[in-house]
């Protein structure tokens, strides 16, 4: 009886461990890197990846982001920084989605990393 319990315990721990270590969700290619100019013409909620520089903080979690084609406002929640420190000379990659309003287009970031 002890042997059966031991074997069942090992099998159960192995089964549960495989779920803990597995990455959930899709692990294939994501959206292509687009320019600021291209992002401004995309539809609302369209997924984007931007590569460029953050020029300055505008307040209320909003930043002026610039690449070789222009500038756009990017909203980056404080929780996304996770200890990352950048200045206007650093190249960053921002993943997010287009946020279109009546008279403006912004990017709502879901992640940021230094490139």
PLY file of the C-alpha trace (Angstrom):
ply
format ascii 1.0
element vertex 115
property float x
property float y
property float z
element edge 114
property int vertex1
property int vertex2
end_header
0.00 0.00 0.00
2.83 2.39 0.86
4.46 1.64 -2.48
1.27 2.52 -4.41
0.88 5.77 -2.45
4.53 6.66 -3.13
4.19 6.01 -6.89
0.93 7.96 -7.08
2.53 10.88 -5.22
5.48 11.01 -7.62
3.18 10.89 -10.65
0.96 13.64 -9.21
3.92 15.91 -8.39
5.38 15.42 -11.86
2.00 16.21 -13.45
1.49 19.37 -11.34
5.13 20.45 -11.87
4.72 20.37 -15.62
1.89 22.91 -15.37
3.83 25.20 -13.04
6.82 25.36 -15.40
4.85 25.64 -18.64
4.53 29.04 -20.30
0.90 29.74 -21.01
-0.42 31.21 -24.21
0.97 31.57 -27.69
4.76 31.46 -28.03
5.13 32.25 -31.71
5.91 35.47 -33.54
4.10 38.62 -32.45
3.35 41.86 -34.21
6.02 43.34 -36.47
7.87 46.49 -35.49
6.10 49.49 -36.99
7.11 53.13 -37.23
5.32 55.95 -35.47
4.02 57.14 -38.84
2.56 53.70 -39.58
1.07 53.38 -36.07
-0.82 56.67 -36.51
-2.73 55.20 -39.47
-3.69 51.90 -37.86
-7.14 51.12 -36.45
-8.03 51.31 -32.75
-6.76 48.40 -30.60
-4.34 47.25 -33.31
-1.31 45.49 -31.72
2.02 47.25 -32.37
5.69 47.13 -31.46
7.56 50.43 -31.63
11.33 50.88 -31.49
12.81 54.29 -30.71
13.45 56.68 -27.81
11.42 58.23 -25.04
12.07 61.96 -25.32
10.32 63.17 -22.17
7.76 62.55 -19.45
4.48 64.40 -20.03
2.77 63.52 -16.75
0.05 61.05 -15.76
1.97 57.99 -17.09
2.29 59.58 -20.56
5.57 59.94 -22.46
6.63 61.44 -25.78
8.04 58.61 -27.90
10.09 59.32 -31.05
11.51 57.31 -33.92
12.92 58.32 -37.30
9.42 59.01 -38.69
7.88 61.14 -35.96
6.54 61.33 -32.41
3.55 59.88 -30.58
2.29 59.85 -27.00
2.70 56.51 -25.23
0.93 55.63 -21.99
3.14 53.40 -19.83
1.65 52.20 -16.53
4.08 52.53 -13.63
3.92 48.77 -13.00
5.44 48.08 -16.46
8.77 49.69 -15.63
9.77 46.91 -13.16
12.98 48.68 -12.16
13.96 49.57 -15.75
15.71 52.91 -16.04
16.07 54.69 -19.39
16.90 58.17 -20.61
16.41 59.96 -23.94
19.58 58.36 -25.37
18.41 54.76 -24.84
16.62 52.77 -27.52
13.53 50.99 -26.21
11.02 48.59 -27.63
7.42 49.19 -26.62
4.73 46.58 -27.21
1.14 47.74 -26.98
-1.89 48.72 -28.96
-3.17 51.75 -30.81
-5.58 53.90 -28.79
-7.54 56.15 -31.14
-9.66 59.00 -29.86
-11.62 61.79 -31.49
-8.67 64.10 -32.21
-5.67 62.01 -31.14
-3.88 58.70 -31.56
-1.78 57.27 -28.73
-0.19 53.95 -27.87
-1.18 52.08 -24.71
1.88 50.07 -23.70
1.70 46.51 -22.39
5.48 46.08 -22.04
8.72 48.02 -22.40
12.31 46.85 -22.69
15.67 48.42 -23.41
17.18 47.31 -26.74
0 1
1 2
2 3
3 4
4 5
5 6
6 7
7 8
8 9
9 10
10 11
11 12
12 13
13 14
14 15
15 16
16 17
17 18
18 19
19 20
20 21
21 22
22 23
23 24
24 25
25 26
26 27
27 28
28 29
29 30
30 31
31 32
32 33
33 34
34 35
35 36
36 37
37 38
38 39
39 40
40 41
41 42
42 43
43 44
44 45
45 46
46 47
47 48
48 49
49 50
50 51
51 52
52 53
53 54
54 55
55 56
56 57
57 58
58 59
59 60
60 61
61 62
62 63
63 64
64 65
65 66
66 67
67 68
68 69
69 70
70 71
71 72
72 73
73 74
74 75
75 76
76 77
77 78
78 79
79 80
80 81
81 82
82 83
83 84
84 85
85 86
86 87
87 88
88 89
89 90
90 91
91 92
92 93
93 94
94 95
95 96
96 97
97 98
98 99
99 100
100 101
101 102
102 103
103 104
104 105
105 106
106 107
107 108
108 109
109 110
110 111
111 112
112 113
113 114
